[in-house]
Amino acid sequence: MIRAIILALAGLLVAATPLSPAQRFGPLFRDVQMGGIFPDSKTFADAEPRRDDAAILAAYRRCDCKDDTALKAFVLANFTLPVTPAAPPPSRKLTLPAHIDALWPQLTRTLPSVPAGSSALSLPRRFVVPGGRFREMYYWDSWFTMLGLQVSGRQDLVEDMIVDFGSLIDRYGRIPNGTRSYYLSRSQPPFLYLIAGLSRDPKTLAQRTRWLRAEHDFWMAGAADLRPGGEHARVVRLADGSLLNRYWDDRDDPRDESYREDARLVAATPGRDARAMYRDLRAGAESGWDFSSRWLGDGRTLATIRTTRIVPVDLNSLIYGLERSIADACRALRDTACTSHYATAADARAKAIATHLWNPAGYYADYDLDARKVADGRTAAMAFPLFAGLAAPERAASTAKALEALVGDGGLRTTLVDTGQQWDDPNGWAPLQWIAVQGLKRYREDAFARRIATRWLATVTREYDASGKLLEKYNVVARLPGGGGEYPLQDGFGWTNGVTRALLAQGFTADGGRHNIRHGRRRH
């Protein structure tokens, strides 16, 4: 009863969710995005209105904006477009660690308040952005970035970002995909327990635990009323009563930041329910794997996306970690009821993962709600149960063998399917390298972990030597810049910086340890 009262009171304090630009500007937003006035759909979503919405919409109704030139002129007269800071000049003199350390100030932002009408969400403390078109703080990106910040001696920034994430929980009851109003309808892979765990301030444990419990409430909303076979938003209860989670989005219209891409895809896909398809696209964005063959009905074509029909192994491994983390924190706070509740939930989830997310061929995989069976596809997500520590030793060893097929000359591939989507073969991504390396190390697969880490570092180092840049993703088959997806390859780049810096700090090097990479100037 007391818990329910506290939650009810907390709910009163949650801020009203601000409308997104698409919701506020309706036909104007649709016309600008569908007209392709700006090459990147995110540009107009991030624009700031020069006057109030009603005045702009009234002016638009009077506007004779029949062609792209007139429409763009109207936008420029009524909105301030976002400016992406120029990328730092390529460095040829600094070593890779020193270059990363020099990037942190260039990627650090402060935004204690935002202009009226902006889609940006304010944050009380400093934060680090990924870079390029990504001008705001992102959820799961940030944990990998923060790993590097700690190694670089920037615990001050780490503590600031923890406060920022807590402020989002306090205001909105969730961590949005990113700090924009159009991201508030969805979250991202729940790394808050790991983000909060980076704090070195023991006095904030109670507060951080409260944030983690609020995050868990968000993901589990509706679970209490589910019967076997039932589904609600992000939670599903399987026929045997197992409670697991899936990705979802509270909206079912085109994403503001990819409006044109979503609308065109749905229009070109007759026979599918448009609202359901929009939600599946949005849920794919919540997964962080936007997009991947994991979510595609035919395993190849984006038009067959069905993200909400998949129970992902990585998501459920992370929520297991969240539940275990809350139980441990409550134990430290001497809250026995809380400890018991979340420890029981974690044990039940571990059992459900072992039962439903294990492929008899010998690896962890997603569960298909419609087929009522585990998927066959091998993806880098199979490393998450190892990372979370919920795998039995024999299953960890078997999964490690299955993971071998995904290793390229330049690191761990995302999947074995080349669809042209950015979370598929031949791309490799920094976060998945870290998850696999740490998961393998946890189960004493040290040689395999070293092979992935050193190949990845060799790929990053090769590109840095060639261009002076760190990139969002890489082709780990050919050891080249990555490709695919809805937007051009970005450099900066938050999580690549963080994972690279953290792997180097663990003693991994680009050539397996024979060359000593030192801080400071590169020796020639």
Helices and strands as residue ranges (DSSP letters): H 2-13, H 21-34, H 41-45, E 48-49, H 53-62, H 68-78, E 79-80, H 96-107, E 108-111, E 123-128, H 139-151, H 155-172, G 181-183, H 192-196, G 202-204, H 205-220, G 223-225, E 231-232, E 235-237, E 243-245, G 256-258, H 259-267, H 274-287, G 293-295, G 302-304, G 307-309, E 310-311, H 313-332, H 336-356, E 358-359, E 363-364, E 367-368, E 373-374, G 380-383, H 384-388, H 393-403, G 404-406, E 407-408, E 411-412, E 427-428, H 430-442, H 446-467, E 474-475, E 480-481, H 494-505
